[in-house]
Amino acid sequence: MLSILLLNLSLSQSNRVKIGAEVFLEKYLDIIKGKKIGIVTNHTGVLPDGRHIVDVLNSIPDVKIVALFGPEHGIRGEVPDGKSISHGVDTKTGIKVYSLYGEVKKPTPEMLKDIDVLIFDIQDVGARFYTYISTMSYCMEACAELGKKFIVLDRPNPIRGLYVDGPVLAPKFKSFVGPHPIPVAHGMTVGELAKLFNEEGWLENGVKADLTVIKMENYLRKMWFDQTGLPWVKPSPNMMTLNTAIVYTATCFIEGTNVSEGRGTAHPFEWIGAPWIDAQKLANELNSYNLPGIKFEPIEFTPVDIEKVTIDPKYEGQKCYGVFLNVYDREKFEPVKTAVYILYTLKKMYPTEFKWRTAGQDRLWGTDRVRLMIDEGKKPEEIIKSWENELKNFLKVREKHLIYN
């Protein structure tokens, strides 16, 4: 019996996804030997054995790391959402760290002057408004403008590389949570996105980076993160589990309202609520739509400050009533469409209490159309249909840049 278990374990290990960082270390180190390196990374830039890409590269002769660049949440991933980060020094290696989440979001010529190659290694979650892909885009742009090489060490899209949905961002709504005309759920890896941004001429002034994407091995588009054989590392403080990532493209829109998105609890984005909601009535109404793959369960919770995770959450210390998004069939669940039903229902049931955070809501959608149609009383089906043609056009563009089957 033990020998069978060991055999199964060895098979599962040999079949697991090999991330770009592993492939790079095995096959492509010559690209950076003798060069001065910058690394854009954070706490997710680890190998499956737990070693960080910075520590591994820093220990290799002929590889000189000159600077590190940290996105939102910082190099070690301990800074709460939305909080500016200043420049500093990595305590473990003593290497200079430049923050790309604060006053500066794009590396300056001064930051890159001593660098030959900039490497990007960060775990994304598959949503347009997750800011790591904006940081990647800005870094590619800076490298293109200065003639520096840019390497992406690819990682899985945790919610699969198949699910694509939502309106395509309109140029008017371009922001740090929406840098390019892609839909809410893009169904791409960071490497594929880098190719898309670069080859479609979407970087500022149409510049193109000297881009190399280090492909993963054994990765299939249909894989959820828990099918890759890789350990889950929270991509950001509130992205607790794969389940959080699965509902994120449904409930991140709650941030653009006066309803709590569950920050300050153990289940951010899986729980939503407010003091003025009737939990059972809201659950009943949402369940009446029979949305695929999901049941809404009435809950109550009290948001609190959580050190290194959440500061000043909505309704801090107040009891909130709402729903838990219980995704029982993730293959059928359609989070972006579910988001429309949730927002429509909140507005319909609580026309006085429910309020938009208008600018934030529109930035998240990449359009004001969804909010305006809900305000006009349009039905969810009509709102969802409104992005059908632009999504079809995006899928044709996307197809050209896919790396994996």
SVG drawing of the C-alpha trace seen along z (x, -y; Angstrom):
<svg xmlns="http://www.w3.org/2000/svg" viewBox="-37 -61 67 63">
<polyline fill="none" stroke="black" stroke-width="0.4" points="0.0,0.0 2.8,-2.4 4.6,-1.7 1.4,-2.6 1.0,-5.8 4.6,-6.7 4.2,-5.9 1.1,-8.1 2.9,-10.9 5.8,-10.8 3.5,-10.7 1.6,-13.7 4.8,-15.6 6.1,-14.8 2.8,-15.9 2.4,-19.1 2.7,-22.4 6.3,-23.7 6.1,-27.5 8.1,-29.8 10.6,-30.5 11.5,-26.8 11.9,-26.5 14.0,-29.7 16.4,-28.4 16.8,-25.1 17.1,-26.2 17.5,-30.0 20.0,-31.3 22.4,-32.2 20.2,-35.1 21.1,-36.9 24.6,-35.7 27.0,-38.7 24.1,-41.1 22.7,-43.6 19.2,-42.5 16.1,-44.1 13.3,-42.0 9.6,-43.0 8.2,-40.6 6.5,-40.1 5.9,-37.3 4.3,-35.2 7.5,-35.0 8.4,-31.7 9.3,-28.3 7.1,-25.3 9.7,-24.4 9.2,-27.8 12.5,-29.5 12.0,-33.0 13.2,-33.8 15.2,-36.7 17.1,-34.6 17.8,-31.9 19.1,-34.2 21.0,-36.2 23.0,-33.1 24.0,-32.3 27.5,-33.4 27.6,-35.8 24.0,-37.0 24.0,-40.5 20.7,-41.8 20.9,-45.6 17.3,-46.5 13.9,-45.1 10.6,-46.6 7.5,-46.0 3.8,-46.3 0.8,-47.0 1.1,-45.3 4.9,-45.5 7.8,-43.1 6.8,-40.8 3.0,-41.3 2.2,-42.6 0.9,-46.1 -2.9,-46.3 -5.0,-47.2 -4.6,-50.7 -1.9,-51.8 1.0,-53.7 4.4,-52.1 7.8,-54.0 11.2,-53.0 13.5,-51.0 15.8,-48.1 15.0,-44.4 15.8,-43.2 16.8,-39.7 19.2,-40.6 20.1,-44.2 19.1,-45.0 17.5,-48.4 13.7,-48.2 11.7,-50.7 8.0,-50.9 5.7,-50.9 2.7,-51.6 2.6,-55.2 3.7,-58.4 5.6,-56.3 3.8,-53.5 6.2,-53.3 9.9,-52.7 11.8,-56.0 14.9,-56.1 16.9,-56.8 15.6,-53.5 16.5,-51.5 19.8,-53.2 22.0,-50.4 19.8,-47.6 20.2,-45.5 17.3,-43.1 14.0,-43.4 12.3,-40.2 8.7,-40.0 7.5,-37.1 4.2,-37.7 1.1,-35.6 -2.0,-37.1 -5.7,-36.2 -7.3,-36.6 -9.2,-39.9 -8.5,-43.1 -8.7,-45.2 -6.0,-43.3 -3.2,-45.8 -0.3,-43.5 -0.9,-43.4 -1.0,-47.2 2.4,-47.2 3.7,-44.7 2.4,-46.9 4.1,-50.0 7.4,-48.1 7.2,-46.8 6.6,-50.4 9.6,-51.8 11.9,-49.0 10.7,-49.6 11.4,-53.3 14.9,-52.7 15.9,-49.6 16.0,-47.2 15.1,-43.5 11.9,-42.4 11.3,-38.8 8.1,-37.4 8.3,-34.2 4.8,-32.8 2.4,-31.5 -1.1,-30.0 -4.4,-31.9 -5.9,-30.5 -9.5,-30.7 -8.7,-29.0 -7.6,-30.3 -11.0,-29.6 -13.4,-32.0 -13.7,-35.4 -16.5,-37.8 -17.6,-41.3 -17.5,-44.6 -14.2,-45.5 -12.7,-48.6 -13.5,-51.9 -10.5,-54.3 -12.3,-57.0 -12.1,-54.7 -8.4,-53.8 -6.9,-53.7 -4.5,-51.7 -7.3,-49.1 -7.9,-49.0 -4.9,-49.8 -6.0,-48.3 -9.1,-47.3 -9.6,-43.9 -12.7,-42.5 -13.2,-42.0 -12.3,-38.3 -9.6,-37.9 -8.8,-34.2 -5.1,-34.7 -1.8,-34.2 0.5,-37.1 2.8,-35.9 -0.1,-35.9 -1.2,-39.4 2.3,-40.7 2.3,-39.4 -1.1,-41.0 -0.2,-44.4 3.1,-44.4 2.1,-43.0 -1.2,-45.0 0.8,-48.2 -1.1,-49.1 1.9,-50.4 2.1,-54.2 2.9,-55.7 2.9,-52.2 6.3,-51.3 7.3,-47.6 9.4,-45.9 12.1,-43.4 9.9,-40.7 10.6,-37.1 7.9,-35.0 9.2,-31.9 6.5,-29.3 5.2,-26.9 5.3,-23.2 2.4,-20.8 -0.1,-23.7 -3.5,-23.4 -6.0,-26.3 -8.8,-24.3 -6.8,-23.9 -8.0,-25.6 -5.1,-26.5 -5.7,-23.5 -5.2,-21.2 -1.7,-22.5 0.0,-20.7 1.4,-24.1 1.0,-25.5 -1.4,-28.5 0.3,-31.6 -2.1,-34.5 -1.5,-36.9 -2.7,-39.8 -3.7,-40.0 -7.4,-39.6 -7.1,-37.0 -7.2,-34.2 -7.9,-31.1 -8.8,-29.9 -12.4,-30.3 -11.8,-34.0 -10.3,-34.3 -13.3,-32.4 -15.8,-35.0 -13.6,-38.0 -14.8,-39.0 -18.4,-38.9 -17.9,-40.8 -15.0,-43.2 -17.7,-45.5 -19.2,-45.8 -16.1,-47.9 -17.7,-50.6 -20.8,-50.8 -21.6,-51.4 -22.1,-47.7 -19.3,-45.8 -17.3,-43.3 -16.4,-41.4 -13.0,-43.0 -12.3,-42.8 -13.6,-39.2 -12.2,-35.8 -14.0,-35.6 -13.5,-38.8 -15.3,-38.8 -17.2,-35.6 -19.3,-37.6 -21.1,-40.8 -23.5,-42.8 -24.6,-46.0 -26.4,-46.9 -29.6,-47.8 -29.9,-44.6 -32.4,-41.8 -30.2,-38.8 -32.9,-36.2 -34.9,-38.4 -31.7,-39.2 -30.7,-35.5 -34.2,-34.5 -34.3,-37.2 -30.9,-36.3 -31.6,-32.5 -34.9,-33.2 -32.8,-33.8 -31.4,-30.3 -27.9,-31.5 -25.7,-28.6 -23.3,-27.0 -24.1,-29.3 -26.4,-29.5 -26.7,-32.5 -26.8,-31.9 -28.0,-34.5 -25.2,-35.5 -24.3,-38.2 -20.8,-39.5 -19.0,-42.3 -16.0,-43.8 -12.9,-44.6 -9.3,-45.8 -7.0,-42.9 -3.3,-43.6 -1.4,-43.5 -4.7,-42.6 -7.4,-45.3 -7.5,-48.8 -10.7,-50.7 -13.1,-48.3 -16.6,-49.5 -19.0,-49.3 -16.1,-48.6 -17.5,-47.3 -21.1,-47.2 -23.1,-44.1 -23.8,-43.5 -26.4,-41.3 -26.0,-39.8 -25.1,-36.8 -22.4,-34.2 -21.7,-33.3 -21.6,-29.5 -20.2,-28.3 -21.1,-24.7 -20.2,-24.1 -17.3,-26.3 -17.4,-25.0 -20.9,-26.5 -20.5,-29.6 -20.4,-32.9 -19.1,-35.5 -19.2,-38.6 -22.9,-38.0 -23.6,-37.2 -22.2,-40.6 -24.9,-42.3 -27.6,-40.4 -26.2,-41.3 -25.9,-45.0 -29.3,-45.1 -31.0,-43.4 -29.4,-45.6 -30.5,-48.7 -34.0,-47.3 -34.5,-46.1 -32.8,-49.1 -33.3,-52.1 -32.8,-54.6 -30.0,-52.9 -27.9,-51.6 -25.4,-54.0 -22.8,-53.9 -19.2,-55.0 -19.6,-56.2 -16.1,-56.8 -14.8,-53.5 -17.7,-51.5 -17.2,-52.8 -13.4,-52.2 -14.0,-48.6 -16.4,-47.9 -14.3,-50.0 -17.5,-51.7 -20.4,-53.6 -22.9,-51.6 -23.6,-49.0 -24.3,-51.5 -26.4,-53.7 -28.5,-50.8 -29.1,-49.5 -30.2,-53.1 -32.6,-53.1 -34.1,-49.8 -32.9,-47.7 -33.0,-44.0 -29.8,-42.0 -30.2,-40.1 -30.3,-43.3 -27.2,-44.7 -25.3,-41.4 -26.3,-41.4 -24.9,-44.9 -21.3,-43.7 -21.8,-40.7 -20.3,-42.2 -17.3,-43.8 -16.5,-40.6 -16.6,-38.7 -14.2,-41.2 -11.8,-40.9 -11.8,-37.1 -10.6,-37.3 -7.7,-39.6 -7.0,-37.4 -6.7,-34.2 -3.6,-35.5 -1.6,-35.8 -2.5,-32.5 0.5,-30.3 -1.2,-27.2 -3.8,-24.7"/>
</svg>
